[in-house]
Amino acid sequence: MTKKKVSIDDIAKSLGVSKTLVSLVINSKAEKHGISKITQKKVWDKVEELNYKPNMMARSLRLGKSNTIGLIVSDISNPFYSKMARQIEDLAQKKGYNLIICSTDENIEKELTLIKMLKGRQVDGLIISSSQKKSEELNALLKDNYPSVFIDRCIPRLKANYVTVDNTRGAYEAVEHLIQQGYDKIAAFAISPIHVSTINDRIQGYLRAVKDHEKTYNNSLLVEIPFNNIKASVKKEMKKIHDAKESVRAIFALNNHIAIACLEAAQEMKIRIPDDIALVSFDDIDAFRLTSPSVTAVMQPLDEICDHAVKILFHEITNKTELEKKHIVLQTRLVIRRSSVL
């Protein structure tokens, strides 16, 4: 037989007080209404004794807030996003909020479903690293000035808050470093979908650096690696480069998952980095300091990204009137290690 769930009414009856009094205590409004410390303690003791569990959905609907925010990213297993999630969680908790984290797997339909789900659960605001190509559906979902911040990625024509980095400049500096090391033909391994602003901007930075320095380029040097088959695809492309015995001696990996796959493929095929092929990654992760060789990488100011995103989101949550949207673009830094220096 299913045990009956304890209600506020049960607590009130067992104490011989009103439901209103119990509700005021549970919702932290006792002091405001002059309820004594002794009475408050009796209520909380009874809550613990009866193992009362509040209906959080009903509570959030009643109070108009859930003290919860949502974070939507493409892949929480990516060290960049997992570190981001931890930082945002810590910042949210300092404000008395919980964080719900979701991964889209770069699936635009799944992303829209997750936004609808989180809004349905009455989360007070969203931080989104979006895979969307168009703004129409997002505009419809985030209408009525719903508190939101887009982090890492931008969507064309979407009126929204953004916190991102100068991906074009970061990529340019990474490729320019390889050119300064004497590399002429440089391959770029981009992860799908390449319409995502971060990847597209990094491609533009790569192409601009090659053009400005008058280096060799053809379409075969820009390779799209499918998100759902990174390891096998990277190994296949590295084998092509290695077997061709051409002058491609450097790879610019446009995210850390691709760079890790390059290291794994090189080890399996006994390709020496940087002696046979140099490697630079966009996104610096802790492991790159420890790998052999250590990996040259474009470092994003993750603490600053998260700080700005959380400040903007909570400013929107606490100010219900329509606010001017903020666009924050932060600078990256190239960390030079052994993988790109002979």
C-alpha positions as CSV (number, residue, x, y, z in Angstrom):
1,M,0.0,0.0,0.0
2,T,1.4,3.4,-1.0
3,K,2.2,5.6,2.0
4,K,0.2,8.9,2.0
5,K,2.4,11.9,1.3
6,V,2.7,14.3,4.2
7,S,1.1,17.8,3.5
8,I,1.3,21.2,5.1
9,D,-2.2,20.4,6.5
10,D,-0.9,17.4,8.3
11,I,1.9,19.4,10.0
12,A,-0.6,22.2,11.0
13,K,-3.1,19.7,12.5
14,S,-0.4,17.9,14.5
15,L,0.8,21.2,15.9
16,G,-2.7,22.7,16.4
17,V,-1.8,25.7,14.3
18,S,-3.0,27.1,11.0
19,K,-1.8,26.0,7.5
20,T,-0.9,29.7,6.9
21,L,1.5,29.8,9.8
22,V,3.2,26.6,8.7
23,S,3.5,27.9,5.1
24,L,5.0,31.2,6.3
25,V,7.7,29.3,8.3
26,I,8.5,26.9,5.4
27,N,8.7,29.7,2.9
28,S,11.1,31.8,5.1
29,K,8.5,34.5,5.8
30,A,8.1,33.9,9.6
31,E,10.2,36.8,10.8
32,K,8.3,39.2,8.5
33,H,5.0,38.1,10.1
34,G,6.2,38.2,13.7
35,I,6.2,34.4,14.3
36,S,8.4,33.6,17.3
37,K,11.6,31.6,17.2
38,I,10.1,29.0,19.4
39,T,7.1,28.4,17.1
40,Q,9.4,28.3,14.1
41,K,11.5,25.6,15.8
42,K,8.4,23.6,16.5
43,V,7.4,23.7,12.9
44,W,10.8,22.7,11.6
45,D,11.0,19.9,14.1
46,K,7.7,18.6,13.0
47,V,8.8,18.9,9.3
48,E,11.8,16.7,10.1
49,E,9.7,14.3,12.2
50,L,7.1,13.7,9.5
51,N,9.7,13.8,6.6
52,Y,7.7,16.5,4.8
53,K,8.8,17.0,1.2
54,P,7.4,20.1,-0.5
55,N,6.0,20.1,-4.0
56,M,8.7,22.2,-5.6
57,M,6.8,22.7,-8.9
58,A,3.7,24.0,-7.0
59,R,5.9,26.1,-4.8
60,S,7.7,27.7,-7.8
61,L,4.4,28.4,-9.5
62,R,3.0,30.0,-6.4
63,L,6.1,32.1,-5.7
64,G,6.9,32.9,-9.3
65,K,10.5,31.6,-8.9
66,S,12.2,28.2,-8.5
67,N,15.7,29.3,-7.4
68,T,17.0,27.1,-10.3
69,I,18.7,28.0,-13.5
70,G,19.5,25.9,-16.6
71,L,22.7,25.4,-18.5
72,I,22.5,23.9,-22.0
73,V,25.7,22.9,-23.8
74,S,26.6,20.7,-26.7
75,D,28.5,18.0,-24.8
76,I,29.1,18.0,-21.0
77,S,31.8,15.4,-21.5
78,N,33.9,18.0,-23.3
79,P,36.4,19.3,-20.6
80,F,35.7,22.9,-21.7
81,Y,32.0,22.6,-20.9
82,S,32.4,20.4,-17.8
83,K,34.7,23.0,-16.3
84,M,32.3,25.7,-17.4
85,A,29.4,23.9,-15.7
86,R,31.2,23.5,-12.4
87,Q,32.1,27.2,-12.4
88,I,28.6,28.3,-13.1
89,E,27.2,25.9,-10.5
90,D,29.5,27.4,-7.9
91,L,28.5,30.9,-8.8
92,A,24.8,30.1,-8.8
93,Q,25.0,28.4,-5.4
94,K,26.5,31.5,-3.9
95,K,23.3,33.2,-4.9
96,G,21.1,30.5,-3.4
97,Y,20.3,28.8,-6.8
98,N,20.6,25.3,-8.1
99,L,21.8,24.4,-11.6
100,I,20.3,21.9,-14.1
101,I,22.8,20.9,-16.8
102,C,21.7,19.4,-20.2
103,S,23.7,18.3,-23.3
104,T,22.3,18.7,-26.9
105,D,24.8,16.5,-28.7
106,E,24.8,19.3,-31.4
107,N,21.2,18.3,-32.2
108,I,19.1,21.4,-32.9
109,E,15.8,19.7,-32.3
110,K,17.0,18.2,-29.0
111,E,18.2,21.7,-28.0
112,L,14.7,23.2,-28.6
113,T,13.1,20.4,-26.7
114,L,15.4,21.0,-23.7
115,I,14.6,24.7,-23.7
116,K,10.9,23.9,-23.6
117,M,11.4,21.3,-20.9
118,L,13.5,23.7,-18.6
119,K,11.0,26.5,-19.1
120,G,8.2,24.0,-18.3
121,R,10.0,23.2,-15.0
122,Q,9.9,26.9,-14.2
123,V,13.7,27.5,-14.2
124,D,14.3,31.2,-13.6
125,G,16.7,31.7,-16.4
126,L,18.9,29.9,-19.0
127,I,22.5,30.0,-20.1
128,I,22.8,28.4,-23.5
129,S,25.7,27.3,-25.8
130,S,23.5,26.9,-28.8
131,S,23.8,24.8,-32.0
132,Q,21.0,26.6,-33.8
133,K,21.6,28.0,-37.3
134,K,18.6,30.3,-37.4
135,S,17.1,32.6,-34.8
136,E,13.3,32.2,-35.4
137,E,12.6,29.3,-33.0
138,L,14.8,30.7,-30.3
139,N,13.1,34.1,-30.6
140,A,9.7,32.4,-30.1
141,L,10.9,30.3,-27.1
142,L,12.6,33.2,-25.3
143,K,9.9,35.8,-26.0
144,D,8.4,37.9,-23.2
145,N,11.9,38.9,-22.0
146,Y,12.7,35.5,-20.5
147,P,16.0,35.8,-18.7
148,S,18.7,34.2,-20.9
149,V,22.4,34.5,-21.8
150,F,24.1,32.9,-24.8
151,I,27.5,31.7,-23.9
152,D,30.4,30.7,-26.2
153,R,28.3,30.9,-29.4
154,C,26.3,33.6,-31.2
155,I,23.2,33.2,-33.4
156,P,22.7,35.6,-36.3
157,R,19.9,38.1,-35.9
158,L,19.0,36.8,-32.4
159,K,18.3,39.7,-30.0
160,A,20.0,38.3,-26.9
161,N,22.8,38.6,-24.3
162,Y,26.1,37.1,-25.4
163,V,29.4,36.3,-23.7
164,T,32.0,34.9,-26.0
165,V,35.6,35.2,-27.1
166,D,37.3,36.6,-30.2
167,N,37.6,33.2,-31.9
168,T,38.8,34.7,-35.2
169,R,41.7,36.4,-33.6
170,G,42.5,33.4,-31.4
171,A,42.7,31.1,-34.5
172,Y,44.7,33.6,-36.4
173,E,47.3,33.8,-33.7
174,A,47.5,30.0,-33.5
175,V,48.1,29.6,-37.2
176,E,50.5,32.5,-37.4
177,H,52.5,30.8,-34.7
178,L,52.8,27.6,-36.9
179,I,53.8,29.8,-39.8
180,Q,56.5,31.5,-37.7
181,Q,57.8,28.0,-36.9
182,G,58.4,27.4,-40.6
183,Y,55.3,25.4,-41.6
184,D,53.9,26.2,-45.0
185,K,50.9,23.8,-45.7
186,I,48.8,23.7,-42.5
187,A,45.7,21.5,-42.3
188,A,42.7,22.6,-40.2
189,F,40.5,19.9,-38.6
190,A,37.1,21.5,-37.9
191,I,34.3,19.7,-36.0
192,S,30.7,19.6,-37.3
193,P,28.4,21.5,-37.5
194,I,30.7,24.2,-39.0
195,H,27.8,26.7,-39.1
196,V,28.2,27.1,-35.3
197,S,29.7,30.6,-34.8
198,T,32.8,29.4,-32.8
199,I,33.9,27.0,-35.5
200,N,33.0,29.3,-38.4
201,D,35.0,32.1,-36.8
202,R,38.0,29.9,-36.2
203,I,37.9,28.8,-39.8
204,Q,37.9,32.4,-40.9
205,G,40.9,33.1,-38.6
206,Y,42.7,30.1,-40.1
207,L,42.0,31.2,-43.7
208,R,42.9,34.8,-43.0
209,A,46.3,33.9,-41.5
210,V,47.1,31.6,-44.4
211,K,46.2,34.4,-46.9
212,D,47.9,37.2,-45.1
213,H,51.2,35.2,-44.9
214,E,50.8,34.0,-48.5
215,K,50.9,30.3,-47.6
216,T,49.8,27.4,-49.7
217,Y,46.1,26.6,-49.4
218,N,43.6,24.3,-51.2
219,N,40.2,23.0,-50.1
220,S,41.6,19.6,-49.1
221,L,43.4,21.3,-46.2
222,L,40.2,22.2,-44.4
223,V,38.6,19.0,-43.1
224,E,35.2,18.7,-41.4
225,I,35.3,16.0,-38.6
226,P,31.8,14.7,-37.7
227,F,30.8,15.3,-34.1
228,N,29.5,11.7,-33.6
229,N,32.7,10.0,-35.1
230,I,35.7,12.1,-34.0
231,K,38.2,9.4,-33.2
232,A,37.9,7.3,-36.3
233,S,37.6,10.3,-38.7
234,V,40.7,12.0,-37.2
235,K,42.7,8.8,-37.5
236,K,41.6,8.5,-41.2
237,E,42.6,12.0,-42.0
238,M,45.9,11.8,-40.2
239,K,46.7,8.6,-42.1
240,K,46.0,10.4,-45.4
241,I,48.4,13.1,-44.5
242,H,51.1,10.7,-43.3
243,D,50.8,8.3,-46.3
244,A,50.8,11.1,-48.9
245,K,54.3,12.1,-47.9
246,E,53.3,15.7,-48.9
247,S,54.4,18.9,-47.2
248,V,51.5,19.0,-44.7
249,R,53.5,19.1,-41.5
250,A,51.1,20.8,-39.1
251,I,47.5,20.5,-37.9
252,F,45.3,23.1,-36.4
253,A,42.7,21.3,-34.3
254,L,39.6,23.6,-33.9
255,N,38.6,22.1,-30.6
256,N,40.1,20.0,-27.8
257,H,38.3,16.8,-28.6
258,I,39.9,16.8,-32.1
259,A,43.3,17.6,-30.6
260,I,43.0,14.6,-28.2
261,A,42.0,12.4,-31.1
262,C,45.1,13.6,-33.0
263,L,47.3,12.6,-30.1
264,E,45.7,9.2,-29.9
265,A,46.0,8.6,-33.7
266,A,49.6,9.7,-33.7
267,Q,50.5,7.3,-30.9
268,E,48.7,4.4,-32.7
269,M,50.4,5.2,-36.0
270,K,53.8,6.0,-34.5
271,I,53.7,9.6,-35.8
272,R,56.0,11.8,-33.8
273,I,54.7,15.1,-32.6
274,P,56.1,17.7,-33.5
275,D,58.9,16.0,-35.4
276,D,56.6,14.5,-38.1
277,I,53.5,16.7,-37.6
278,A,53.1,19.7,-35.4
279,L,49.8,20.2,-33.5
280,V,48.0,23.3,-32.1
281,S,44.6,23.1,-30.4
282,F,41.9,25.7,-29.9
283,D,40.8,25.2,-26.3
284,D,43.3,24.6,-23.6
285,I,42.6,21.9,-21.1
286,D,44.5,20.7,-18.0
287,A,45.6,17.5,-19.7
288,F,47.5,19.4,-22.4
289,R,50.1,20.4,-19.8
290,L,50.7,16.7,-19.0
291,T,50.6,14.9,-22.3
292,S,53.8,13.9,-24.1
293,P,54.5,16.2,-25.8
294,S,52.6,19.0,-24.1
295,V,50.1,20.7,-26.4
296,T,50.2,24.3,-27.7
297,A,46.7,25.6,-27.3
298,V,44.5,28.7,-27.4
299,M,43.3,29.4,-23.9
300,Q,39.9,30.9,-23.3
301,P,39.3,33.0,-20.1
302,L,36.8,30.6,-18.7
303,D,36.4,32.2,-15.3
304,E,35.7,35.6,-16.9
305,I,33.2,34.0,-19.4
306,C,31.3,32.4,-16.5
307,D,31.4,35.4,-14.2
308,H,30.0,37.7,-16.9
309,A,27.3,35.2,-18.0
310,V,26.0,34.6,-14.4
311,K,26.1,38.4,-13.6
312,I,24.0,39.2,-16.7
313,L,21.6,36.4,-16.1
314,F,20.9,37.3,-12.5
315,H,20.6,41.0,-13.4
316,E,17.8,39.9,-15.8
317,I,16.2,37.7,-13.2
318,T,16.0,40.4,-10.7
319,N,14.9,43.2,-13.2
320,K,11.7,42.1,-14.9
321,T,11.6,45.1,-17.2
322,E,13.2,44.8,-20.6
323,L,16.9,45.6,-20.5
324,E,19.4,46.5,-23.2
325,K,21.1,43.3,-24.3
326,K,24.8,43.0,-23.5
327,H,27.5,41.7,-26.0
328,I,30.7,40.8,-24.3
329,V,33.7,39.6,-26.4
330,L,36.8,38.5,-24.4
331,Q,40.3,37.9,-25.7
332,T,42.1,34.5,-25.8
333,R,45.8,33.7,-25.1
334,L,48.1,31.4,-27.0
335,V,50.0,29.0,-24.7
336,I,53.0,27.7,-26.5
337,R,54.2,24.2,-25.6
338,R,56.2,21.3,-27.2
339,S,53.7,20.1,-29.8
340,S,54.4,23.0,-32.2
341,V,58.1,23.8,-31.5
342,L,60.9,21.7,-32.9
